[in-house]
Amino acid sequence: MSRTVLIVDDDKISLRLLKSYLEKHQYEVRSASDGSSFLAEFELYQDQLCLVILDVMLPDTDGFALCQAVRKQSTVPIIMLTASSDETDRIVGLELGADDYLAKPYNPRELLARIKAVHRRMNFSGPADKVRYFRFSGFTMDLVERLLTDATGAAVLLTSMDFNLLRFFAEHAGETLDRSQLMEQTRGRDLGPLDRSLDVQISRLRQRLNDDGKQPALIKTVRGSGYVFSTDVAKLDDSALGLP
């Protein structure tokens, strides 16, 4: 896997320090100090990137607009940095397709841990029993290619975190999964008492699956307990590749 990271931050001192820190951990770092230079770098190197780090506050735009621009072209993992203590910034970032967020000021060791956690989840290639595909409600999920297609064969755009959450639901279809379990699977950490990021992610995943948020048929809320993936899931191996 590539180890090229693209960072945008208008604080040049912070940017230089973070670049140096990540390079010491064998990452190749591309950097930008504003939105326009970030987009230019992204166009040049998007096929090489393993991660994008977006500061929310920038002189010519904001990290939310850049997140939207990236998601129109790529499923590369995105971590957003926000100096705001307002939870709204974090929720908006997740709604737009970010995989994780971190409040500024941050410890670079924690950011590195978040990066590694995102990549560990991306590299999950499926269960050990040779299952490659999950099929449910007209969707086919390829655990090796990390691809979800709908009944017409069209690809459904999912972030790495969306894919991991859906995979966990499909593996445990019919089981009530509590919020702590789901948070551990998607972010590798506990759910804080005021953390709404899981709710935002589930809402986003429902939208990707065309699952009505008011009366969902696939991802149902179990009040006071968590969520349940309420559909039959067929688990298939490589020999199923040519099935209609």
Backbone torsions as a table, in degrees:
resi	resn	phi	psi	omega
1	MET	NA	142.3	176.5
2	SER	-59.2	151.7	175.5
3	ARG	-123.0	36.6	179.6
4	THR	-99.5	125.7	-178.1
5	VAL	-116.6	138.8	174.9
6	LEU	-112.8	124.9	-177.0
7	ILE	-120.5	137.3	169.7
8	VAL	-123.1	127.1	179.4
9	ASP	-159.2	129.9	-177.8
10	ASP	-83.2	-7.4	174.2
11	ASP	-84.7	99.1	-171.2
12	LYS	-66.4	-29.9	177.6
13	ILE	-67.7	-47.9	177.9
14	SER	-61.4	-39.8	-179.7
15	LEU	-63.3	-43.9	-179.7
16	ARG	-64.6	-42.1	-179.6
17	LEU	-65.7	-43.0	-179.9
18	LEU	-66.8	-41.0	178.1
19	LYS	-58.4	-46.5	179.9
20	SER	-63.1	-42.1	-178.7
21	TYR	-63.6	-45.7	-178.6
22	LEU	-69.0	-35.4	177.7
23	GLU	-64.4	-32.9	176.3
24	LYS	-66.1	-20.0	178.4
25	HIS	-105.4	29.9	171.2
26	GLN	66.8	28.4	171.8
27	TYR	-100.1	143.2	169.7
28	GLU	-92.0	127.4	-171.5
29	VAL	-116.9	124.7	167.8
30	ARG	-101.9	144.0	-175.1
31	SER	-138.7	157.4	177.5
32	ALA	-148.3	152.6	-178.4
33	SER	-111.4	-0.4	175.5
34	ASP	-153.0	171.7	-174.2
35	GLY	-64.8	-41.6	-176.5
36	SER	-65.5	-41.7	179.0
37	SER	-71.3	-32.2	175.3
38	PHE	-61.5	-47.6	-178.2
39	LEU	-62.9	-36.9	177.4
40	ALA	-64.3	-43.7	178.0
41	GLU	-65.2	-40.0	-179.3
42	PHE	-63.4	-42.1	179.2
43	GLU	-61.4	-36.9	-177.8
44	LEU	-74.6	-38.1	-167.6
45	TYR	-118.6	8.2	-171.7
46	GLN	-57.4	-32.8	-179.3
47	ASP	-73.3	-13.4	-178.5
48	GLN	-100.6	-9.2	-169.9
49	LEU	-81.1	141.1	172.3
50	CYS	-105.4	-10.9	-176.7
51	LEU	-167.9	149.0	172.6
52	VAL	-124.2	134.9	176.5
53	ILE	-116.9	120.3	-174.2
54	LEU	-116.7	122.7	168.8
55	ASP	-78.1	140.4	-178.1
56	VAL	-71.1	-46.6	-174.7
57	MET	-92.1	117.2	179.7
58	LEU	-133.9	157.9	-173.6
59	PRO	-69.2	-31.0	-174.1
60	ASP	-112.4	-7.3	179.6
61	THR	-164.5	-158.6	173.8
62	ASP	-139.0	165.8	-177.4
63	GLY	-63.1	-25.9	179.1
64	PHE	-65.6	-44.9	178.9
65	ALA	-63.1	-39.2	179.0
66	LEU	-67.9	-37.2	177.2
67	CYS	-60.8	-44.4	177.3
68	GLN	-60.6	-43.3	-178.8
69	ALA	-63.1	-42.0	179.0
70	VAL	-64.8	-44.4	-176.0
71	ARG	-66.8	-21.3	176.0
72	LYS	-70.5	-19.5	-174.5
73	GLN	-120.5	-19.2	-167.1
74	SER	-153.2	153.3	173.4
75	THR	-105.0	16.0	179.2
76	VAL	-54.5	138.0	178.9
77	PRO	-58.2	143.1	-179.5
78	ILE	-126.7	128.7	169.5
79	ILE	-114.5	130.3	-178.7
80	MET	-105.6	142.7	177.1
81	LEU	-111.3	129.0	179.9
82	THR	-132.6	134.4	176.9
83	ALA	-87.9	-8.5	-177.9
84	SER	-80.2	140.6	175.0
85	SER	-85.5	-3.5	-178.7
86	ASP	-74.8	124.4	179.2
87	GLU	-61.7	-22.6	-178.1
88	THR	-57.8	-41.3	179.6
89	ASP	-57.3	-43.3	-177.3
90	ARG	-68.5	-41.6	-179.5
91	ILE	-64.5	-44.6	179.6
92	VAL	-59.7	-43.6	179.1
93	GLY	-58.9	-44.1	179.3
94	LEU	-66.6	-38.9	178.7
95	GLU	-62.4	-31.6	-178.1
96	LEU	-84.0	-6.5	175.0
97	GLY	116.4	7.7	175.8
98	ALA	-68.0	150.1	-179.5
99	ASP	-91.8	-25.4	179.7
100	ASP	-162.7	170.8	179.1
101	TYR	-145.8	159.1	179.6
102	LEU	-146.6	134.7	-179.3
103	ALA	-81.5	142.0	174.9
104	LYS	-94.1	145.4	-5.5
105	PRO	-71.7	150.6	-176.3
106	TYR	-129.3	158.9	173.7
107	ASN	-86.4	124.4	-178.7
108	PRO	-58.6	-25.9	176.8
109	ARG	-66.0	-36.5	178.1
110	GLU	-69.2	-40.5	177.3
111	LEU	-60.8	-43.1	178.5
112	LEU	-61.6	-39.8	178.5
113	ALA	-63.6	-38.7	178.3
114	ARG	-65.5	-41.9	178.9
115	ILE	-59.9	-47.3	-179.0
116	LYS	-64.3	-37.6	179.9
117	ALA	-65.3	-42.4	177.3
118	VAL	-59.2	-44.8	-176.8
119	HIS	-71.8	-32.7	175.3
120	ARG	-62.3	-42.8	-179.5
121	ARG	-68.5	-35.3	177.5
122	MET	-64.1	-35.8	-173.9
123	ASN	-82.6	-1.0	177.6
124	PHE	-66.7	121.0	-173.7
125	SER	-103.3	4.9	176.6
126	GLY	121.1	172.3	-179.2
127	PRO	-63.5	161.7	-175.4
128	ALA	-80.1	-3.4	-175.5
129	ASP	-95.1	26.1	175.4
130	LYS	69.5	10.4	172.2
131	VAL	-67.0	129.7	177.5
132	ARG	-113.5	-35.1	-174.4
133	TYR	-119.8	142.4	165.3
134	PHE	-112.3	133.4	175.5
135	ARG	-123.4	130.7	-178.0
136	PHE	-159.1	136.3	171.8
137	SER	48.2	38.5	178.6
138	GLY	88.0	-6.0	179.9
139	PHE	-98.7	149.1	171.9
140	THR	-124.4	127.9	-177.4
141	MET	-113.6	116.3	179.9
142	ASP	-96.2	111.1	-174.8
143	LEU	-74.5	-23.3	179.6
144	VAL	-82.3	-49.2	178.6
145	GLU	-79.8	-9.4	-177.6
146	ARG	53.8	56.4	-174.6
147	LEU	-133.3	135.7	173.5
148	LEU	-114.0	128.9	176.1
149	THR	-121.8	150.8	179.0
150	ASP	-91.4	-171.6	-174.5
151	ALA	-63.7	-22.6	179.2
152	THR	-88.7	-5.8	-176.7
153	GLY	91.5	0.5	-179.9
154	ALA	-76.9	140.0	179.5
155	ALA	-71.1	139.7	175.4
156	VAL	-102.6	121.7	-175.8
157	LEU	-72.3	117.4	177.0
158	LEU	-128.1	141.5	169.8
159	THR	-74.0	167.8	178.9
160	SER	-60.2	-35.9	-180.0
161	MET	-71.2	-39.1	175.5
162	ASP	-59.2	-45.3	-177.8
163	PHE	-61.5	-44.4	-178.6
164	ASN	-65.0	-38.7	178.8
165	LEU	-66.1	-45.3	179.7
166	LEU	-64.0	-41.4	177.9
167	ARG	-58.1	-43.8	-178.8
168	PHE	-65.3	-41.1	175.9
169	PHE	-60.0	-46.7	-176.5
170	ALA	-64.7	-37.3	178.3
171	GLU	-65.5	-27.2	-175.2
172	HIS	-120.9	35.8	-179.8
173	ALA	-55.5	135.8	179.6
174	GLY	88.3	-11.9	179.6
175	GLU	-95.2	143.1	173.3
176	THR	-81.6	120.0	-177.2
177	LEU	-107.9	126.8	-178.5
178	ASP	-81.2	166.4	-172.8
179	ARG	-63.7	-35.4	-179.6
180	SER	-65.1	-41.4	176.9
181	GLN	-59.1	-45.7	-176.6
182	LEU	-69.0	-36.9	178.8
183	MET	-66.8	-40.0	179.0
184	GLU	-63.5	-38.5	-179.4
185	GLN	-69.9	-34.5	-175.2
186	THR	-94.2	-30.3	-176.9
187	ARG	-126.4	-7.2	176.9
188	GLY	68.8	26.2	178.2
189	ARG	-152.0	168.9	-178.8
190	ASP	-73.3	158.1	177.6
191	LEU	-87.9	121.8	176.8
192	GLY	-70.5	158.6	-175.7
193	PRO	-62.2	-26.6	-179.2
194	LEU	-111.4	12.3	-175.1
195	ASP	-82.2	115.2	-179.8
196	ARG	-101.5	7.9	-173.4
197	SER	-62.2	-34.7	179.4
198	LEU	-66.0	-42.2	178.3
199	ASP	-60.2	-41.1	179.3
200	VAL	-64.1	-43.2	-178.0
201	GLN	-66.4	-41.1	178.7
202	ILE	-65.4	-40.0	176.1
203	SER	-60.0	-41.9	179.5
204	ARG	-65.5	-41.7	179.8
205	LEU	-65.8	-39.7	176.1
206	ARG	-58.8	-41.1	178.2
207	GLN	-62.0	-42.3	180.0
208	ARG	-62.9	-31.6	-178.3
209	LEU	-93.6	5.4	-176.0
210	ASN	54.3	39.4	-178.4
211	ASP	-98.7	107.7	-174.0
212	ASP	-49.6	119.4	-177.6
213	GLY	-63.0	-30.0	-179.0
214	LYS	-80.7	-36.2	177.7
215	GLN	-135.0	68.5	-175.9
216	PRO	-65.8	141.3	178.3
217	ALA	-100.2	-24.0	-176.8
218	LEU	-98.4	-61.3	-178.5
219	ILE	-100.9	99.7	-175.4
220	LYS	-99.5	142.1	175.7
221	THR	-82.9	130.2	173.7
222	VAL	-105.2	102.8	-171.5
223	ARG	-55.3	126.7	178.6
224	GLY	81.5	-4.3	-176.5
225	SER	-123.7	-44.7	-177.4
226	GLY	152.4	-129.0	-176.2
227	TYR	-139.0	155.8	175.9
228	VAL	-135.4	137.6	175.5
229	PHE	-88.3	102.8	-166.5
230	SER	-99.6	68.4	176.1
231	THR	-158.5	157.9	176.4
232	ASP	-76.6	137.8	-179.7
233	VAL	-122.0	122.7	174.4
234	ALA	-91.9	132.3	180.0
235	LYS	-108.5	119.9	-170.8
236	LEU	-126.4	153.6	178.2
237	ASP	-100.5	-168.7	-176.0
238	ASP	-59.5	-27.4	-176.9
239	SER	-67.5	-12.7	-179.1
240	ALA	-85.2	1.3	-172.5
241	LEU	-55.9	-36.9	-175.6
242	GLY	-92.8	4.8	-179.7
243	LEU	-69.8	146.0	178.6
244	PRO	-70.6	NA	NA
